[in-house]
Amino acid sequence: MQFRLLPLAGLLVFGLLLFFQAPAGAQLFETKAAQAFMIDAETGTVLFSKDADKSIPPASMAKLMTMEVVFNAIKSGRLKLDDTFVVSENAWRKGGAPSGTSTMFAKLKSSIRLEDLIQGVTVQAANDGCIIIAEGMSGSEDNFAAQMTERARQIGLKTSTFVNSTGLPADGQQTTVRELAQLALHLWRDYPDFYRYYGQKDFTWNKISQRNRNPLLAMDIG
């Protein structure tokens, strides 16, 4: 079972390289990416590092921290997968169809199960899904972002700071590729029951089917 899980864990860690436009390759290689960081998922051994501690905006990788907060709440019994959250006008406009960003096309004022929102975020990188969860859990996205940062410190991320749940551009939002890899490894190790969502190749919501945005899934490497 461990053999099957490790490649899937690697999807997130190796995905950091793809996200920052780094070509895949062997241990010794050059990359045009400004920052890159690659580790062995099982041992934590650093395989490649380039400016790994430079502060950068997380973009959609911030959604990893959003899901960590959600997974932790489910694991501790504060939330259930069948809990429902209402789509506010703010979530619909800022992250839904009108926003022109990655979305699961949640319908305004509808109620959505948490598990569907999780799949929207992990598979489609849905901004509306993130905001709906943030408002449902903490009353506002600002409150949720503060909770994200607090939780980041609890799991050992020393510099990552979050201003929103989506990773959309915002002053003060920062992380490093080293801490993103650390976060990905934490998700794999601590939430095996939920980490599987990242390996889901597609998700259909509101009669719209979308493929997972992680290009490594199409390579059938695990």
Secondary structure in CASP SS format (residue, H / E / C, confidence):
PFRMAT SS
TARGET T0000
AUTHOR 0000-0000-0000
METHOD secondary structure of the structure
MODEL  1
M C 1.00
Q H 1.00
F H 1.00
R H 1.00
L H 1.00
L H 1.00
P H 1.00
L H 1.00
A H 1.00
G H 1.00
L H 1.00
L H 1.00
V H 1.00
F H 1.00
G H 1.00
L H 1.00
L H 1.00
L H 1.00
F H 1.00
F C 1.00
Q C 1.00
A C 1.00
P C 1.00
A C 1.00
G C 1.00
A C 1.00
Q C 1.00
L C 1.00
F C 1.00
E C 1.00
T C 1.00
K C 1.00
A C 1.00
A C 1.00
Q C 1.00
A E 1.00
F E 1.00
M E 1.00
I E 1.00
D C 1.00
A C 1.00
E C 1.00
T C 1.00
G C 1.00
T C 1.00
V E 1.00
L E 1.00
F E 1.00
S E 1.00
K E 1.00
D C 1.00
A C 1.00
D C 1.00
K C 1.00
S C 1.00
I E 1.00
P C 1.00
P C 1.00
A H 1.00
S H 1.00
M H 1.00
A H 1.00
K H 1.00
L H 1.00
M H 1.00
T H 1.00
M H 1.00
E H 1.00
V H 1.00
V H 1.00
F H 1.00
N H 1.00
A H 1.00
I H 1.00
K H 1.00
S C 1.00
G C 1.00
R C 1.00
L C 1.00
K C 1.00
L C 1.00
D C 1.00
D C 1.00
T E 1.00
F E 1.00
V E 1.00
V C 1.00
S C 1.00
E H 1.00
N H 1.00
A H 1.00
W H 1.00
R H 1.00
K H 1.00
G H 1.00
G C 1.00
A H 1.00
P H 1.00
S H 1.00
G C 1.00
T C 1.00
S C 1.00
T C 1.00
M C 1.00
F C 1.00
A C 1.00
K C 1.00
L C 1.00
K C 1.00
S C 1.00
S E 1.00
I E 1.00
R E 1.00
L H 1.00
E H 1.00
D H 1.00
L H 1.00
I H 1.00
Q H 1.00
G H 1.00
V H 1.00
T H 1.00
V H 1.00
Q H 1.00
A C 1.00
A C 1.00
N H 1.00
D H 1.00
G H 1.00
C H 1.00
I H 1.00
I H 1.00
I H 1.00
A H 1.00
E H 1.00
G H 1.00
M H 1.00
S H 1.00
G C 1.00
S C 1.00
E H 1.00
D H 1.00
N H 1.00
F H 1.00
A H 1.00
A H 1.00
Q H 1.00
M H 1.00
T H 1.00
E H 1.00
R H 1.00
A H 1.00
R H 1.00
Q H 1.00
I C 1.00
G C 1.00
L C 1.00
K C 1.00
T C 1.00
S C 1.00
T E 1.00
F C 1.00
V C 1.00
N C 1.00
S C 1.00
T C 1.00
G C 1.00
L C 1.00
P C 1.00
A C 1.00
D C 1.00
G C 1.00
Q C 1.00
Q E 1.00
T E 1.00
T C 1.00
V H 1.00
R H 1.00
E H 1.00
L H 1.00
A H 1.00
Q H 1.00
L H 1.00
A H 1.00
L H 1.00
H H 1.00
L H 1.00
W H 1.00
R H 1.00
D H 1.00
Y C 1.00
P H 1.00
D H 1.00
F H 1.00
Y H 1.00
R H 1.00
Y H 1.00
Y H 1.00
G H 1.00
Q C 1.00
K C 1.00
D E 1.00
F E 1.00
T E 1.00
W E 1.00
N C 1.00
K C 1.00
I E 1.00
S E 1.00
Q E 1.00
R E 1.00
N C 1.00
R C 1.00
N C 1.00
P H 1.00
L H 1.00
L H 1.00
A H 1.00
M H 1.00
D C 1.00
I C 1.00
G C 1.00
END
